[in-house]
Amino acid sequence: MDRIGTQYRPPVPREKRNETVQVTLTGGTGFLGLRLVPELVNRNCSVTLLSRRGSTGSIDRISRALGRLGETPDFIRKIRRRADGLAIDIARPLFGLPDYRVEKLVRRTDMFLHSAGIIDLDTGTRAMRPVNVNGPRSFLDIAAGSPRRAPFCHVNTAFVAGARRSGTVAEADPIDTYGFEDEYERSRCDAESLLRQWSRKNGMPAPVMRPSALATDRPRSSRRTPFRPSARCCVRRRSKEESPDSPFRRARDRSSTCRDRPTRD
């Protein structure tokens, strides 16, 4: 994890004042988000789930998925009490929200957590950039108006330093000098560049989390739901031209919870 904006001095957290911490979260119905929401509720947080318009309500989707994954009815009811949903268009400026909605959202938020994004490595530029680049830009524009100067936490990927195969890349300096393996990596690097510019301009904290692979101890959910475990979002696939000795390869066991992951012999 890379911390940006270290000169910022945050206010006393609400949990130290015995108050509920309010988190505004994108991607709450995704693979990682489905694990984040219960964890946040367990940590005395209330959660506002920003989800795309026209989809089934995020609270209902999460409730059904957690039921399939073995959570108790009592805990699911607790999540429903501590979470609320707001429909957005992630590709539009300010998520397509009217000014009064944005103002209300930022006034109540103690932490912004961005976990949404297109994770299909085969998706082209036209479909990927509006979500993976414009989405973070809009969320940052919203967070900039926070009267609490709430931190903005961004879930990114380990593969933001381009296609180089040697040398050392400083964690705080992702660059695109060497090009990228695919548009997914490029979009993630561009989003992180936006985050750095925003943090420096506003003097606000912006932690970046860069997982290389995701796995879970939960059972596999139905393939017909949006919660099918997959780590494709975090692992660069090996290209056809790449050496067979590369440490990255695709797991062949399709029953594996983590299908695409880095492996070392």
Disulfide bonds with the S-S distance in Angstrom:
none
